Structures are given as C-alpha cells and as structure tokens.
Amino acid sequence: MGPWYYEVVSFDGDYVNLRRTDIESDELNPVALALLPPEIEVGSKVRCEYFQYEVIG
C-alpha cells in the first residue's frame, strides 16, 4: 500500500496533521504521533508505505 508522500503541517496534542504532496489536496490527515519517527517537526517531508512512516526531508 502506497507509497504516499506528506508534509507535516501542525501538531495537535497526540496527533500530527499531514497534507498529501503527491496529489493536489488541501485535506489534512491526522496521524497519531506515536506512529511517526521521533525527529518529526513542522515542515518535515514524510513517506508512508504499509503504514510505516519515514522522514525523507
């Protein structure tokens, strides 16, 4: 499944709001912070494949 590419837009408690960058979309996808790598920050580029997230930029 995937890969999908996202950009970190904001943090909201235990969730991170991600916006898809591989397609045109203004929709935000909330993802549990625990699923993301610890070095995540606003503006990070993230790749998701088989529900595993990795920072790519």
Secondary structure in CASP SS format (residue, H / E / C, confidence):
PFRMAT SS
TARGET T0000
AUTHOR 0000-0000-0000
METHOD secondary structure of the structure
MODEL  1
M C 1.00
G C 1.00
P C 1.00
W E 1.00
Y E 1.00
Y E 1.00
E E 1.00
V E 1.00
V E 1.00
S E 1.00
F E 1.00
D E 1.00
G C 1.00
D C 1.00
Y E 1.00
V E 1.00
N E 1.00
L E 1.00
R E 1.00
R E 1.00
T C 1.00
D C 1.00
I C 1.00
E C 1.00
S C 1.00
D C 1.00
E C 1.00
L E 1.00
N E 1.00
P E 1.00
V E 1.00
A E 1.00
L H 1.00
A H 1.00
L H 1.00
L C 1.00
P C 1.00
P C 1.00
E C 1.00
I C 1.00
E C 1.00
V C 1.00
G C 1.00
S C 1.00
K E 1.00
V E 1.00
R E 1.00
C E 1.00
E E 1.00
Y C 1.00
F C 1.00
Q E 1.00
Y E 1.00
E E 1.00
V E 1.00
I C 1.00
G C 1.00
END
